[in-house]
Amino acid sequence: PILTTFFNSYKIDIEHLKTAYENSDKENLKHTAHKMLPMFRQLYINEIVDKLAKIEREIDSLSTEQLLIEIQFIDERTPIIFQEIKKLFD
């Protein structure tokens, strides 16, 4: 149940990241990354933590292309990680 809740909230959060990116809303990007960090840290998903922390801390120095790469990585990699975690509990 906790992982299901986390996965569902991740889907909403990634949509917020994408929308903020599309609107060039750096403040919302930073806020959403900050909001997402605790659960990824709690689950020790460091490759995603690194990307979220980079968005949160370095947003002003990242180009739009770099931001997009980070967001796409998070969006593409997280479902794969969740499937790997799910296998552990099946």
C-alpha positions in Angstrom: 0.0 0.0 0.0 2.8 2.5 0.8 4.6 1.8 -2.5 1.3 2.1 -4.4 0.6 5.4 -2.8 4.1 6.5 -3.5 3.9 5.4 -7.1 0.6 7.2 -7.6 1.9 10.4 -6.0 5.0 10.1 -8.2 2.9 10.1 -11.3 1.2 13.4 -10.2 4.5 14.9 -9.2 6.2 14.1 -12.5 3.3 15.7 -14.3 3.9 18.8 -12.1 7.6 18.8 -13.1 6.7 18.5 -16.8 4.1 21.3 -16.6 6.5 23.6 -14.6 9.2 22.9 -17.2 6.8 23.6 -20.1 5.9 26.9 -18.4 9.5 27.8 -17.6 8.4 27.9 -13.9 11.7 27.4 -12.1 10.1 28.0 -8.7 7.5 25.3 -9.1 10.2 22.9 -10.5 12.3 23.5 -7.4 9.3 23.1 -5.1 8.2 19.8 -6.7 11.7 18.4 -6.7 12.0 19.3 -3.0 8.6 17.7 -2.3 9.6 14.4 -4.0 13.0 14.0 -2.4 12.0 12.6 1.1 10.3 9.4 -0.2 13.0 8.7 -2.7 15.6 9.2 0.0 13.7 7.0 2.4 13.7 4.2 -0.2 17.4 4.8 -1.0 16.7 5.4 -4.7 19.9 7.4 -5.0 20.0 7.8 -8.8 16.7 9.7 -8.6 17.6 11.5 -5.4 20.7 12.9 -7.3 18.6 14.2 -10.2 15.9 15.7 -7.9 18.6 17.3 -5.7 20.3 18.7 -8.8 17.0 20.3 -9.9 16.4 21.7 -6.5 19.9 23.1 -5.8 21.1 24.0 -9.3 18.0 25.1 -11.1 19.3 28.6 -11.9 22.5 27.2 -13.5 20.9 24.4 -15.5 20.0 25.0 -19.1 16.5 24.2 -20.3 18.0 21.2 -22.1 19.7 20.0 -19.0 16.5 20.3 -17.0 14.6 18.4 -19.6 17.2 15.6 -19.5 16.9 15.3 -15.7 13.1 15.3 -15.8 13.0 12.7 -18.6 15.5 10.5 -16.7 13.3 10.7 -13.6 10.1 10.0 -15.6 11.6 7.0 -17.5 13.7 5.4 -14.8 11.3 5.6 -11.8 8.7 3.1 -13.2 11.5 0.6 -13.9 12.8 1.0 -10.3 9.3 0.5 -8.9 8.9 -2.7 -11.0 12.1 -3.9 -9.5 11.0 -3.1 -6.0 7.6 -4.7 -6.6 9.3 -8.0 -7.7 10.9 -8.2 -4.3 7.5 -8.3 -2.6 5.7 -10.7 -5.0 
